[in-house]
Amino acid sequence: MHTAAGPAQWTPVAKDGADLPHEACAPVTARQMIAVGETYDYAIEVPPGRRNYWIEVRTPAGKWQLQAQVIAK
């Protein structure tokens, strides 16, 4: 997830429906490699007001595949 300033920070909270251990729930750069069938849950703190974020999907080699805008209010 990117902002105009670069990659956002998010906090991982679950993988495949199971809560992560407390020590794994620290803010990290918003990037994640995934495989078919995996799910991840993240928490992100958004400052007050409207913010635009972009989610990019890339291949493991870094080739751009897709981009989607996320508007946080």
Secondary structure, 3 states (H helix, E strand, C coil): CEECCEECEEEEEEECCEECCHHHCCCEECCCCCCCCCCEEEECCCCCCCEEEEEEEECCCCCEEEEEEEEEC
